[in-house]
């Protein structure tokens, strides 16, 4: 049975249940079955589905590579894939309505929601250790405290940026103690390797590439400062296209199982898309926890409650009230809770 058939059957079942509960069936308690629902002839709620893929989101790469969404939707719905270079770019596309579903770090999703972006988290794709602070090989910078007065690259609005804020705070420092260069991830790596900056708060697989080629070394790594990988959708998409939202989440959960069963193939797909050596891709996958609970909730909120006040202190969010409101409205668990990877043929 196709994903659409399953979703149509679910809709028909829920409709019949609702009618029964209100007594609007043919004969209270009778054996006469209600007329077949019109949902049986329903089509998908939209003729297009636009979502991102990103090297920091290996599950998105698998779904795109395997063509599962295209197979399920056939000629009825056109699937458009948009490359996200970072969480900030995914958030920009979501806010502009350029994509329906986008993948970001959890911290980036909180920042966007706190600043008015109408997004909600519909699935958790990974728990990655994807950020770290690097310096050129042989640098005299040995620890975070040594960053005071130095030039540091990071991409604002992404997990490495928030990783940097937390690392500085842990040493009693703030952004005012460094010279921040707001560069996209790939540009930050280049700036570090060419000596344009003295340190870089980087993102995998780029940071693992810099370490592997010998141009950089990690001076600070802390998995607790990394937030989860959030799959976000616009509120408009969630309200108007719940069938497609469920289909996407189903595909993500199929990709999770596929990645766990096929780690070598997952690394190969990442290597091809990112243009990196397979060994680097394997190292990146090893730093990523894929086998996790996909339902957004308390585990993610606990992490974001620590990061939120740092946003206010850094000036990225005007007030803690906005953080609190965002935390109360950021998660919707209905799709992840109902996820059925077997619904993808």
Protein Blocks (a to p, Z undefined) as FASTA:
>chain_A
ZZklmmmmmmmmmmmmmmmmnopaghehiabdcdddfklmpccfbfbdcddddfklmklm
mmmmnommmmmnmmmbccdddddfbfklmmmmmmnopafbdcddfklmmmmmmnopacdd
fbdfbdcdfbccdddehiabfbfklmgopacdddehiaklmmmmmmmmmnopafklpccd
dddfklmmmmmmnopambdcdddfklmmmmmnopaccfbdcfklpccddddddfklmmmm
mmlmmmmmmmmmmmmmmmmmmmmlmmmmmmmmnopafklmmmmmmmpcfbbcfbgcfklm
mmmmmmmmmmmmnopafbfklmmmmmmmmpccklmmmgcfklpZZ
